[in-house]
């Protein structure tokens, strides 16, 4: 089992969900978040002051999958999140981490059956 964490642009969320639905990945958690990478934020003017606005709004998806769904899930996220053929800075990041256990609270099932 793996936990896939993707940090992407908010306006790409519907397309990512569409791509995931096509491969029958229908369970995910979505959180609003802020951050920056190579974009390094931006400068904005508030009143007479120039203010460094270095945090960009993003969304974070968390998807627990069994081994056979890892690569298809990654490919679906990339297909939905990438801007144009070559992509652009700020399209996002995907992290894949081991998932030691999963417990379905309702039934007590554990492991891959609970995912």
Buried (B, 14 or more C-beta within 10 A) or exposed (E): BBBBBBBBBEEBBEBBBEBBEEEEBEEBEBEEEEBBEEEEBEEEEEEEEEEEEEEBEBBBBBBBBBEEBBEBBBEBBBBBBBBEEEEEEBBBEBEBEEBEEBEEEEEEEEBBEBB
